[in-house]
């Protein structure tokens, strides 16, 4: 810009002198004449001025302005999708189990801390400096097998709950099946012991009038363990036979790992340690993980199974050890990684990718701990996530994860070389997708939910109501 003294058309005295009404009218008339006689020039001039203003506005924004993530909420109309009635079960099926939490641990000790605070567990400690200070109160040491308690509390406060079963299109059975069978899985109990609570529940539920109306088609429940813990075929095999009992045939089941070929099973996220108190907690956490500096290319938290020949976890730990300048590992032998320890959280927050082999089954809680920290999961079995959590994760697996076949890794494929092929832009896009989906795989602290956004419990309950609504609509058209 020229100094005022160099202006070719105006003197300082003229600039300071206010215009009179007559001179203002004359100026406006001159502009009007120019626009009329030179419309194209005026249009080009206006566009240039607008671009200049936009550029100045953009330059005035602070460079550190965080990216804000907004997930589109799933709007549920209770009138169109129906309402849910929660059975008031005899205490033996839920309350007595939690009241006797000190007897539930099959290895001795107590489960009371794990089941406290509505299934969230004890408040997290040792995370100061790892997570933002104002978000520390939203973190707990949550056990992976407490979803039955969490869902029960949420459904009791759900906006589509009704106290009148005549007005319900869905019926929730708040049976803590996972807690009931958990203590009998590893010790020398009989098949009858493992099946007792399920058998008693089905005797009770089949006597209810609204069960008889549909034989279970509009009933659902949460089973807080993986499906294989309830699918015993022979008395000498592992687990309960609860799912194979005839009464269970039509009941929709929410599980942290589902059987992909069973229509009546819905995979729901493992509980993580983050339970936001309000929508603002979610937004702040999304901004925090989105702006993290991540010096490590990939990481792995897990323990080798030395008794298993060619143990895959051992192979991953060895690759990570060999690529120590690019990989960070945490050997989870013993209890170092229990309930999402602070060391795991810190590692995930510092890594672009996190390796997610199968656990004792195809899925593992670490998948959601990893994504919650904004790290991109690397899967080696497609059943670990892709056909498990359709309601909670993106439809396109490549938009948020990397898949490397486990057999390729066993044959010597370098994980590092594969991950280094992704550009920084591709990594950024995958991370943004994950961060946008965070609300869908966390469980909020308030029993009423977060209001403005849907968490995992909301998504699951809303999905069930829609499924039942579509079922009855289809039946009505028969």
For each residue, the residues with C-beta under 8 A, 3 or more apart:
1:
2: 6 7
3: 6 7
4: 7 10 12 15
5: 12
6: 2 3
7: 2 3 4 10
8:
9:
10: 4 7 14 15
11: 14 15
12: 4 5 15 16
13: 16 17
14: 10 11 17
15: 4 10 11 12
16: 12 13
17: 13 14
18:
19: 23 24 27
20: 23 24
21: 24 25
22: 25 26
23: 19 20 26 27
24: 19 20 21 27 28
25: 21 22 28 29
26: 22 23 29 30
27: 19 23 24 30 31
28: 24 25 31 32
29: 25 26 32 33
30: 26 27 33 34
31: 27 28 34 35
32: 28 29 35 36
33: 29 30 36 37
34: 30 31 37 38 42
35: 31 32 38 39 42
36: 32 33 39
37: 33 34
38: 34 35 41 42
39: 35 36 42 43
40: 43 44
41: 38 44 45
42: 34 35 38 39 45 46
43: 39 40 46 47
44: 40 41 47 48
45: 41 42 48 49
46: 42 43 49 50
47: 43 44 50 51
48: 44 45 51 52
49: 45 46 52 53
50: 46 47 53 54
51: 47 48 54 55
52: 48 49 55 56
53: 49 50 56 57
54: 50 51 57 58
55: 51 52 58 59
56: 52 53 59 60
57: 53 54 60 61
58: 54 55 61
59: 55 56
60: 56 57
61: 57 58 65
62: 65
63:
64:
65: 61 62
66: 287 290 291
67: 287 290 291 432
68: 283 286 287
69: 283 286 287 290 432 435 436 438
70: 436
71: 436 437 438 439 440 453 454
72:
73: 452 453 454
74: 454 458 459 462
75:
76: 81 159 160 462 465 466
77: 80 81
78: 81 82 83 159 160 465
79:
80: 77 469
81: 76 77 78 160 169 462 465 466 469
82: 78 160 168 169 170 465 468 469
83: 78 160 161 162 167 168 169 170
84: 155 158 160 161 162 168 169 170 171 172 461 464 465
85: 161 162 163 164 165 167 168 170 171 172 210
86: 152 155 156 161 171 172 174
87: 171 172 173 174 205 208
88:
89: 93 94 173 174 175 201 204
90: 93 204
91: 94 95 96 99
92: 96 97 197 200
93: 89 90 96 97 174 175 176 180 197 200 201 204
94: 89 91 97 98 148 152 174 175 176
95: 91 98 99
96: 91 92 93 99 100
97: 92 93 94 100 101 104 176 179 180
98: 94 95 101 115 149 176 179
99: 91 95 96
100: 96 97 103 104
101: 97 98 104 110 111 112 114 115
102: 105 110 111 112
103: 100 183
104: 97 100 101 110 111 115 179 182 183
105: 102 108 109 110 111 183
106: 182 183 184 185 186 187
107: 186
108: 105
109: 105
110: 101 102 104 105 113
111: 101 102 104 105 114 115 143 179
112: 101 102 115 116
113: 110 116 121 122
114: 101 111 121 143 145 146 339
115: 98 101 104 111 112 119 121 143 146 149 179
116: 112 113 120 121 122
117: 120 121 122 123 140
118: 149 150 153 447
119: 115 142 143 146 147 148 149 150 153 271
120: 116 117 140 142 146 150 271 275 443 445
121: 113 114 115 116 117 140 141 142 143 146 339
122: 113 116 117 140 141
123: 117 137 139 140 141
124: 127 136 139 140 141 273 342
125: 141
126: 342
127: 124 130 131 136 139 342 345
128: 131 133 136
129:
130: 127 342 345 346 349
131: 127 128 135 136 139 285 288 345
132: 135 136 284 285 288
133: 128 136
134: 137 284
135: 131 132 138 139 281 284 285 288
136: 124 127 128 131 132 133 139
137: 123 134 277
138: 135 274 275 276 277 281 445
139: 123 124 127 131 135 136 273 274 275
140: 117 120 121 122 123 124 273 275
141: 121 122 123 124 125 273 338 339 340
142: 119 120 121 146 271 272 273 275 339 340
143: 111 114 115 119 121 146 271 339
144: 256 270 271 339 365
145: 114 178 179 182 224 225 256
146: 114 115 119 120 121 142 143 149 150 224 271
147: 119 150 151 178 222 224 254 256 268 270 271 443
148: 94 119 151 152 174 175 176 177 178 179 222 223 224
149: 98 115 118 119 146 152 153 176 224
150: 118 119 120 146 147 153 154 271 443 457
151: 147 148 154 155 222 254 457 460 461
152: 86 94 148 149 155 156 174 176 222
153: 118 119 149 150 156 157 447
154: 150 151 157 158 443 447 449 457 458 461
155: 84 86 151 152 158 161 172 174 457 461
156: 86 152 153 161 447
157: 153 154 161 447 448 449
158: 84 154 155 161 449 461
159: 76 78
160: 76 78 81 82 83 84 461 465
161: 83 84 85 86 155 156 157 158
162: 83 84 85 165 167 168
163: 85
164: 85 167 168
165: 85 162 168 171 210
166:
167: 83 85 162 164
168: 82 83 84 85 162 164 165 171 210 218
169: 81 82 83 84 218 465 468 469 472
170: 82 83 84 85 218 219 220 464 465 468
171: 84 85 86 87 165 168 210 211 218 219 220
172: 84 85 86 87 155 219 220 221
173: 87 89 201 205 219 220 221 251
174: 86 87 89 93 94 148 152 155 221 222
175: 89 93 94 148 180 197 201 221
176: 93 94 97 98 148 149 152 179 180 224
177: 148 180 181 197 198 221 223 224 225 230 240 242
178: 145 147 148 181 182 223 224 225 229
179: 97 98 104 111 115 145 148 176 182 224
180: 93 97 175 176 177 196 197 198
181: 177 178 184 185 194 197 198 225 229 230 239 240 242
182: 104 106 145 178 179 185 225
183: 103 104 105 106 187
184: 106 181 187 189 193 194 240
185: 106 181 182 194 229 238 239
186: 106 107
187: 106 183 184
188:
189: 184 193 194
190: 193 194 235
191: 194 195 232 235 241
192: 195 196
193: 184 189 190 196
194: 181 184 185 189 190 191 232 239 240 241
195: 191 192 198 199 240 241 242 245
196: 180 192 193 199 200
197: 92 93 175 177 180 181 200 201
198: 177 180 181 195 201 202 230 240 241 242 245 248
199: 195 196 202 203 245
200: 92 93 196 197 203 204
201: 89 93 173 175 197 198 204 205
202: 198 199 205 206 245 247 248
203: 199 200 206 207
204: 89 90 93 200 201 207 208
205: 87 173 201 202 208 211 219 247
206: 202 203 211 212 247
207: 203 204 211
208: 87 204 205 211 212
209: 212 213
210: 85 165 168 171 213 214
211: 171 205 206 207 208 214 215 216 219
212: 206 208 209 215
213: 209 210 218
214: 210 211 217 218 219 250
215: 211 212 250
216: 211 219 247 248 249 250 251
217: 214 250 468 471
218: 168 169 170 171 213 214 468 471 472
219: 170 171 172 173 205 211 214 216 250 251 252
220: 170 171 172 173 251 252 253 254 464
221: 172 173 174 175 177 251 252 253 254
222: 147 148 151 152 174 253 254 255 268
223: 148 177 178 227 230 242 253 254 255
224: 145 146 147 148 149 176 177 178 179 256
225: 145 177 178 181 182 229 230 255 256
226: 229 255 256 257 361 363
227: 223 230 231 243 253 255 257 258 259 262 265
228: 231 238 239 257 259 361
229: 178 181 185 225 226 238 239 240
230: 177 181 198 223 225 227 239 240 241 242 243
231: 227 228 239 241 243 244 259
232: 191 194 235 237 238 239 240 241 244
233: 237 241 244
234: 237
235: 190 191 232
236:
237: 232 233 234
238: 185 228 229 232
239: 181 185 194 228 229 230 231 232
240: 177 181 184 194 195 198 229 230 232
241: 191 194 195 198 230 231 232 233 244 245
242: 177 181 195 198 223 230 245 248
243: 227 230 231 248 253
244: 231 232 233 241 248
245: 195 198 199 202 241 242 248
246: 249
247: 202 205 206 216 251
248: 198 202 216 242 243 244 245 251 253
249: 216 246 264
250: 214 215 216 217 219 264
251: 173 216 219 220 221 247 248 264
252: 219 220 221 264 265 266 464 467 468
253: 220 221 222 223 227 243 248 258 264 265 266
254: 147 151 220 221 222 223 266 268 460 464
255: 222 223 225 226 227 258 265 266 267 268
256: 144 145 147 224 225 226 267 268 269 270 363 365
257: 226 227 228 267 361 362 363 388
258: 227 253 255 262 265 266 267 388
259: 227 228 231 262 265
260: 383 387 388
261:
262: 227 258 259 265
263:
264: 249 250 251 252 253
265: 227 252 253 255 258 259 262
266: 252 253 254 255 258 391 460 463 464
267: 255 256 257 258 363 388 389 390 392
268: 147 222 254 255 256 389 392 456 460
269: 256 272 368 389 392 440 441 442 443 456
270: 144 147 256 363 364 365 367 368
271: 119 120 142 143 144 146 147 150 365 443
272: 142 269 340 365 368 369 372 441 442 443
273: 124 139 140 141 142 339 340 345 369
274: 138 139 285 372 442
275: 120 138 139 140 142 442 443 444 445
276: 138 279 281 282 285 442 444 445 450 455
277: 137 138 281 444 445 446
278: 281 282 446 450
279: 276 282 283 450 451 452 453
280: 283 284
281: 135 138 276 277 278 284 285
282: 276 278 279 285 286 438 439 442 450 453
283: 68 69 279 280 286 287
284: 132 134 135 280 281 287 288
285: 131 132 135 274 276 281 282 288 289 438
286: 68 69 282 283 289 290 435 436 438
287: 66 67 68 69 283 284 290 291
288: 131 132 135 284 285 291 292
289: 285 286 292 349 372 373 374 435 438
290: 66 67 69 286 287 374 431 432 435
291: 66 67 287 288
292: 288 289 349 350 374
293: 350
294: 349 350 351 352 375
295: 350
296: 299 326 327 328 347 350 351 352
297: 326 327 351 352 353 416 419 420
298: 320 326 327 328 351 352 353 354 355 378 415 416 419
299: 296 320 327 328 329 330 347 348 350 351 353 354 355 375
300: 316 317 320 327 328 329 330 354 355
301: 329 330 332 337 344 347 348 354 366
302: 313 316 317 330 331 332 337 355 357 366
303: 313 331 332 333 334 337
304: 311 313 314 317 331 333
305: 308 311 313 314
306: 311 314
307:
308: 305 311
309:
310: 314 315 410
311: 304 305 306 308 314 315
312: 315 316 357 358 380 406 409 410
313: 302 303 304 305 316 317 357
314: 304 305 306 310 311 317 318
315: 310 311 312 318 319 409 410
316: 300 302 312 313 319 320 355 357 409 415
317: 300 302 304 313 314 320 321 329 331
318: 314 315 321 322
319: 315 316 322 323 327 409 414 415 416
320: 298 299 300 316 317 323 324 327 328 329 355
321: 317 318 324 327 329
322: 318 319
323: 319 320 326 327 414 415 416
324: 320 321 327
325:
326: 296 297 298 323 416
327: 296 297 298 299 300 319 320 321 323 324 416
328: 296 298 299 300 320 347 350 351
329: 299 300 301 317 320 321
330: 299 300 301 302 336 337 343 344 347
331: 302 303 304 317 336
332: 301 302 303 336 337
333: 303 304 336
334: 303
335: 338
336: 330 331 332 333 341 343
337: 301 302 303 330 332 340 341 343 344
338: 141 335 341
339: 114 121 141 142 143 144 273
340: 141 142 272 273 337 344 345 365 369
341: 336 337 338 344 345
342: 124 126 127 130 345 346
343: 330 336 337 346 347
344: 301 330 337 340 341 347 348 366 369
345: 127 130 131 273 340 341 342 348 349 369 373
346: 130 342 343 349 350
347: 296 299 301 328 330 343 344 350 351
348: 299 301 344 345 351 354 369 370 372 373 374 375
349: 130 289 292 294 345 346 373 374 375
350: 292 293 294 295 296 299 328 346 347
351: 294 296 297 298 299 328 347 348 354 375
352: 294 296 297 298 375 376 419 427 431
353: 297 298 299 375 376 377 378 402 419
354: 298 299 300 301 348 351 366 370 373 375 376 377 378
355: 298 299 300 302 316 320 378 380 415
356: 364 366 367 370 377 378 379 380 384 385
357: 302 312 313 316 364 380 381 384 406
358: 312 361 362 363 364 380 381 383 384
359: 362 363 364 365 366
360:
361: 226 228 257 358 364
362: 257 358 359 381 383 384 388
363: 226 256 257 267 270 358 359 367 383 384 385 388
364: 270 356 357 358 359 361 367 384
365: 144 256 270 271 272 340 359 368 369
366: 301 302 344 354 356 359 369 370
367: 270 356 363 364 370 371 377 384 385
368: 269 270 272 365 371 372 441
369: 272 273 340 344 345 348 365 366 372 373
370: 348 354 356 366 367 373 375 377
371: 367 368 374 375 376 377 400 434 437 438 441
372: 272 274 289 348 368 369 438 441 442
373: 289 345 348 349 354 369 370
374: 289 290 292 348 349 371 431 434 435
375: 294 299 348 349 351 352 353 354 370 371
376: 352 353 354 371 400 401 402 427 430 431 434
377: 353 354 356 367 370 371 385 400 401 402
378: 298 353 354 355 356 401 402 403 404 415 419
379: 356 382 384 385 386 401 402 403 404
380: 312 355 356 357 358 384 403 404 405 406 409
381: 357 358 362 384 406
382: 379 385 386 387 397 403
383: 260 358 362 363 386 387 388
384: 356 357 358 362 363 364 367 379 380 381 388
385: 356 363 367 377 379 382 388 389 393 397 401
386: 379 382 383 397
387: 260 382 383 390
388: 257 258 260 267 362 363 383 384 385
389: 267 268 269 385 392 393 441
390: 267 387 393 395
391: 266 440 459 460 463
392: 267 268 269 389 437 440 441 456 459
393: 385 389 390 400 437 440 441
394: 397 399 400 433 437
395: 390
396: 399 400
397: 382 385 386 394 400 401 403
398: 401 403
399: 394 396 429 430 433
400: 371 376 377 393 394 396 397 430 433 434 437
401: 376 377 378 379 385 397 398 430
402: 353 376 377 378 379 418 419 422
403: 378 379 380 382 397 398
404: 378 379 380 408 409 413 415 418
405: 380 408 409
406: 312 357 380 381 409 410
407: 410 411
408: 404 405 411 413
409: 312 315 316 319 380 404 405 406 412 413 415
410: 310 312 315 406 407
411: 407 408
412: 409
413: 404 408 409 417 418
414: 319 323 417 418
415: 298 316 319 323 355 378 404 409 418 419
416: 297 298 319 323 326 327 419 420
417: 413 414 420 421
418: 402 404 413 414 415 421
419: 297 298 352 353 378 402 415 416 422
420: 297 416 417
421: 417 418
422: 402 419 426 427 430
423: 426 427
424: 427 428
425: 428 429
426: 422 423 429 430
427: 352 376 422 423 424 430 431
428: 424 425 431 432
429: 399 425 426 432 433
430: 376 399 400 401 422 426 427 433 434
431: 290 352 374 376 427 428 434 435
432: 67 69 290 428 429 435 436
433: 394 399 400 429 430 436 437
434: 371 374 376 400 430 431 437 438
435: 69 286 289 290 374 431 432 438
436: 69 70 71 286 432 433
437: 71 371 392 393 394 400 433 434 440 441
438: 69 71 282 285 286 289 371 372 434 435 441 442
439: 71 282 442 450 453 454 455
440: 71 269 391 392 393 437 454 455 456 459
441: 269 272 368 371 372 389 392 393 437 438 456
442: 269 272 274 275 276 282 372 438 439 455 456
443: 120 147 150 154 269 271 272 275 455 456 457
444: 275 276 277 449 450 455 457
445: 120 138 275 276 277
446: 277 278 449 450
447: 118 153 154 156 157
448: 157 451
449: 154 157 158 444 446 454 455 457 458
450: 276 278 279 282 439 444 446 453 454 455
451: 279 448
452: 73 279
453: 71 73 279 282 439 450
454: 71 73 74 439 440 449 450 458 459 462
455: 276 439 440 442 443 444 449 450 458 459
456: 268 269 392 440 441 442 443 459 460
457: 150 151 154 155 443 444 449 460 461
458: 74 154 449 454 455 461 462
459: 74 391 392 440 454 455 456 462 463
460: 151 254 266 268 391 456 457 463 464
461: 84 151 154 155 158 160 457 458 464 465
462: 74 76 81 454 458 459 465 466
463: 266 391 459 460 466 467
464: 84 170 220 252 254 266 460 461 467 468
465: 76 78 81 82 84 160 169 170 461 462 468 469
466: 76 81 462 463 469 470
467: 252 463 464 470 471
468: 82 169 170 217 218 252 464 465 471 472
469: 80 81 82 169 465 466 472 473
470: 466 467 473 474
471: 217 218 467 468 474 475
472: 169 218 468 469 475 476
473: 469 470 476 477
474: 470 471 477 478
475: 471 472 478
476: 472 473
477: 473 474
478: 474 475
